[in-house]
């Protein structure tokens, strides 16, 4: 009987599809505007989209131009108890409304201002709710912080894998050792130092990692995007994400005519850095006016796409993937369990194996067998992404009309409504049980939220020994020793 029970447990665990996950994706597909239901659309076919936290630690210790935080964000102290409580509440709502699996970003201000134990607790809460967390940082922290995050007080690993997105650009002021970077290239040693910390962590403690490189693009650095990609492609980043600046957040930090760095101009620079055309219509995440994504890999210094958009055979591979593997929960699934689920799909649909082998052979020919041999079959997956946030002056009225159930007549506002409806990136509000797009959070909700947090978690000004002002957190009564 015990053997039969064990076999039944294995059978249940290796079932390819989770009905709850499949139902969540079906809801997501039904919510998409008709224009977003394209053959390459990922939302509703292999995921529900990304998620992010808000109001959990809004303060940052760098000064960026632009800054998407509201004026009050840096007047809110970082408080571990508040972070844990808010993360738990937001994750519970995301779990309820978006299903059992998703990628979720631990984001707000600077995540390394959290004590390592509080940071680790927040990541654990996210995982407990079926989320695959990624911590957002400016990367200006040390090995000691990373080690204390990854390892518990007993020296044992807290996590088998960590994901971080590090934001580097020359308009971020206050980084240690390089207060005001002269150009993007001056930041390359800091970009390399960041990845080196994780390489050491993996070597010494076996903690795997995924790292994304983020960069805000303005007219002042758009011409340096290609150089950043070329210089940093082999540092260890699995994603390069670029955000053309939008008029969001603290207007005191709007220093340039941001729209001179148009999405097409930024994407052209990304292509120049990659050394090839990047087809962002093969696989889409929401509205392509908001997100452009190219999935592929490096062999040596050359980047190749996983799927070629003008090859019907590759488009057939895309269709087969969505059909047979779209409902498989890749996110957060242990590799061995995922392999078992994939094998069950293949056993049920043997033609999938033939399709996959033909694709593999075709891709190897595109790369070239000599090149693969010369680089010892070392393939480094790297994704290129561009996120285009929208300006506050269009988001606010468009969202207000959507809340009233009204469709805008003005073409610009109507386009904004379409993009909001197809948003790839949601944030949860447990106080009213709703989800909102990230642009709405930053443009409409952040100012009032951070003003309230400034009262709840205030910073106070005290006098230092030398007589100068210093901002320190006010310790709540329950934390005093």
N, C-alpha and C positions, 0 to 999 in steps of 0.2 A: 504493500500500500504506500509506503514511504517513497519507493521508487516511482510509482505512478504519479504521486503528488508532485515529486520533483520534476518529472518530465512535463507535466501540465504547466508547472510554473515557468519552465524554460520556454515552452510553446507560447505562453502568454507574453513573456518578456520579449521574445523575438518576432512578435507579430509586426509586420512592416508599418502598419498604419495605426495611429492613435485616433479613434473616432472623434475625440474632443478637439484634437488639433485640426483634423479635416473639417470639422464643423466651423471652427474659428476662421479657417481660410475661406470657406464658402461664404461666410458673412462678410469677410473683408472684400471678396470679389464683388459681391452684390452692392457694397457701398461705393465702389469706384465709379466715377463718371464714365460714360460710354467711351469717350475719347481715350481713356487710360487703359481700356481692356484690349490691349494689343497682343499680338502673338508672342512678343518677348517679355510681357509683363510678369514680374516675379510676385508682386503682391497678390495674395489670394490664390496663388498656384504653388508657391514653395515657401511661403512665409507671410506673416501679417505686417511686417515692417519693423523698423527700429523704434526704441522707446528711450526716454531720458527722464532723469529726476529733475526736480526744481525746488528751490526754496530750502534745500537741505544744508548747504554751506556756501552762501553766495559770495563770500569775501575772497579776494585775490590779492597777492602781494607783488604783482607786477602792474605796470600801467601800459595799456595798449591803445593804439589809435588805428581803427575804431575799437570800441568796447561795447559788446551787446548787452552788458548789464546796465541796470538803471542806476540813477544817481546814488541811491541809498545802499547799493549792494555792499560797498566796502565799509559801511557803518554797522554791519551786523557781525557779531562775534561768531566764531566757529565753536559749536557745542556738540560733543559726541552724542549725548542723550537725545537731543533734538534730531540729529541726523539719523540715528537708528530708528527712532519712532516714525519719522516722516518717510524714510525709505520703506519701512515695513507697511505703512498704510498705503503708499503709492503702489508698491508691488502687489499688494492684495487686490487692489482694484484692477490693475493691469492683468493679473491672473484671471480675474473674474470676467473681464470684458474682452480680452485679447487671446485667451486660451492658455494652454500649458507651457508653450515654448516661444521664446523670442530673444533677440539680442537687445540688451538694455544698457544704457550709458549712465555711469555714476558721475554726474556732471552738475555743475553749479558755479562755484568759484574755482579755487585751486584745491584739488583733492588732497595734496600732500600737507595742507594745513591741518587736516584731521590727524589726530594721534594714530599711529599705526594700528593699535588695537581697535579703535573705532572704525578705521578704514576697513580692516579685515572683517569686522562684524557686519558692516554694511554689505560687503561683497557676499558674505555667507547668507545674509537675509535674502539677497537677490537670487542666489542659487536655490535657496529653499523654496522660492516661488517659481522655479522653472526658468529663470532668466540666466542668460549667459552675459555676465557683466563685463564692461570695459570702463576703466577709470580714465578720466580726462585730466591732463596735467600740462603745465608748462615745462616740465622735465627738470626743474631747477631744485633737485633734491639729491641726497647722497646715498651711497651704498648701504649705509647703516639703516636708513629709513626703509629701503626696499627689503632688506633682510628681515627687519622686525615686522614688516607687513607679511612677508611670505612664510615666516617661521613663528611658531608660538613660543611662549616662555620656556617650554620644555625643549626647544630646539628642533622640534619635529615640524614637517611641512604642514601648513594650514591648507594649501591649495596645490593641486597637481599642475595647474596652468593659470597664468595671469595674462590679462589683456589690458594694454594701455594705449591711449592715443595721446601723443605729445605734440603740443603746438609750438612751432618755432617760426617767427618771422622778424624782420629787422625793425618793425614798428612796435615791438614789445620792449618796453624800457624797464630797467631795474634788475636784469638777470645778473647774478653774481659773476664777476670777472669780465663782464662785457655790458656795462650799463646802457650804452646806446650803440648798437651795432652799426658799423659803417655801411655794410651791405650784407646780402644773404650769405655770401661765401664765408664771411667772418664767423658765422654761427655753425659752420660745419664741424669744428672740433666738439662743440657742445651737443650737436646731433649724434656724433659718433660716441661720445662719452655716455649718452643716455642708453644707447643700445648695448654698449659694452657692459653696463651694470647687469643687464638681463642675461647676457651671455655668461657672465661670471656666476650668476645665481643658478643658471641651469647646470653649469659645469660642477659647481660645488654642492648643490642641493637637489638637483634633478627637477627643478621647477620649469616646466615648459612655458613658452610665452608667445603672444602675438602682439606686434607693435604697429601702430598706424602713425603716420606723420601728417600733421595738419598744418595748414598755412593760409592765413588771410591774404587775399590778393587785392591790391589797390593800383592805381596808375603809377605809384612810386616804386613798385617791385614786380609788376607784371613781366617785365623784360628779363627778370632773374629766375622765373619759374623753371625754365628748361635747364638752367645750370644746376638748380637744386636737385632735380631728378637725376641728372647725369652724375653729380658728385656723390649722391647719397643712395643710389640704387642698390649698392652692395653692402650697405651698413647693417642690414637686418630688418628693415621695415617691410611689412607685408602689404602695406597700403600707403599710397600717397593721395591725400585728400586736400583739395584746394577750394576755398570759399571766397568768391568775389564779394567784396565788402558791400554791405547794405546799410541804409540809414535806419539803424535800429539801436536801441539802448541809449547810452549817455550821449546826448547831442553835443556836449562840450568837447567830445573827442572826435568829432567829424572834421577832419583836417583837409580832406581832398574831395575832388569831384569823382566819387567812387564809380559812377556809372561809365566813366571813360574806360574802365577795365571791363569791357562787355564779356558776357559768357562765351561768345564765339572767340574773342581775342584770348581769353584765358585758356580755353580748350586747345586753341592752336599752339599755345606755348607748351601745354602739357604734351601734345603730340610731338612737338619739336624735341622735347626732352626725352620722350620715349623712342624717338627716331623712326616713327611709323605712324600711319593713320590709325586712329582709335575709333572704332565703330560703337557708338553708345546706344544704338537701336537694337542690337542683337539681344541684350538682356536689359530690362528697364526696371527701375525702382520708383514707382509712382509716376509723376509727371516729369517728362524730360526737360521741361522749362525749369524745374527745380533740381533735378538730379541727372547727371550723366555718369555712367559707369562703364569701364572697360576691364574685363577679366582676362588675365593671361599669365605669362610666366617669362622669366629671363633664362636664357642659356648663354652664359658668358655675359657679354655687353648688349646682346640683342633681346628685344622683347617680342613675344609672339602671342596672338590671341588664342584662347581656348577654342573659340568658334569664329569662323569667317563668315561675315554677314552676307556676302554675295555668292556663297557656295551652297546650293540647295541641299547637298548632302549634310552639311553642318546644321542647316536649319531643321533637317529631319531629326538630327541628334537632339536638338533643343526640344522639339515636339515630343520625342520619346522620353526625354528626361522628365518633362512636366507630367506626362501621362503616367509613367510608371514609378517615378521617384519623387514627384512633387509633394506627396503627402507623407513621405518619410521624414521623421523628425531628426535632422542632422544636428541641430543646435543642442549642445549639452549632453549628447549621447556618447557614452564611452566607446572608444574605437572598436573594441571587440564586439560589443553589442550591435553597433552600427553595421559592422561587417556581416554579422549573422542576419540582420534584417535585409541587407542588400542581397545576400545570397538567396534568401527566401523569395525575393522578387524575381531574381534571375531564374530560379527553379520553376517558378510559375510562368514566366515569360522568357523562354530561352532565346528568342530573337534579340533581346536586349544585349546579350553577350556578343552576338555577331555585330550588332550596330556599334557597340563600344570598341571592339577590336578593330573594325574598319576605321573608326574615327582615330584610334591610337596610331594605326599605321599611316594614315593620311597626315596626321599632325607631325609624326616623326619625319616623313618625307619633306614636309614644309620646312622644318628646322634644318634637316640635313643630317644623315647618319654620321658623317665625318665630324660635324660640329658637336653632335651629342657625344661621340667617342672622345673628342679632344677635351671636352669639359667633363668627362667621366660620368655622363648621364646626370649631372647635377642640374636639377631644374628648380628654380626659385619662384614660386607663385607670387605675383605682385599685382595688385588691383589699383587702377587709377580712378579717382572719383572727383567730381566737382559738385558742390552743393551751392545753389543760388538762393540765399534767403531773400525775402521780399521786404520792401521799405514799409516802415510803420504807417506812413500816411495813406497807403492803400489797404494794408491789412486791417486796420481798425474799422473803417467804414464797411469793407466787404464782410468782415466777420459779424458786425452788428446786423447787417441785412440778413445774413445766413441764419442768425439766431431768431430772426422774425419770420423765417421761411420765405424771404424775398430773393428773387434773382435780379442782379444788377442789370440795368440797361446800358450803362457806360461800359464800353468794351474793355477798358483797363481793369475796372472793378470786377467785371464778369470773369475775365481771365484769372484774376486773383482768387475768386470763389472756386473756380475749377481746380486750381492748384491746391487750395486748402482742402478741398474734398478728396483729392488724391494724395494727400500728404503721407510721406513715408515715415514720418518721425513724430510720435505722439507722446504727450505728457499727461499724467493722471492727476485728477483733483478729487481726492476722497471726500472732501467736505460737501460736494454736491453730486458725486458719482459720475463725473463726466471726464472725457478725454479731449484734449485740445491739441492742434498742431503746434509745433515748436515756434513758428513765426507768430502765432497768436499769443503764445506764452511771453515771448520777448517784447512784442509790440504793444500788447494790450494789458496783460495781467501782471507782468513783473513789477512795474512801478509801485502799484498798491501793495503787492505782496511783500516787496522788500521794505517799504515804509512801515508795514506792520511788524516785520521781523526786526527792524531797527529798534522798535519799542520792546518787543519780546526778548531780544538778545542784544542788548545795547553794548557798545564800546564806550568807555569813559576816558577822558584825558587826565593824566596824572603828571606830576613833575618828576623828572629824573634827578639823580644826584647832582648832575651838572647844571641843573636849572632849566633844561630844555623840556619841551612837551614830548610825551610818549604815549601812544595809544595802547592800552592794555585791556584785556577783557575783564568785565566785572564778574566775579565768581558768585554764582548763585548760592544761597545758604546751604543747599544740600550737598554742594561740592567742597565746602570749606572743611579744612582739617584742623 
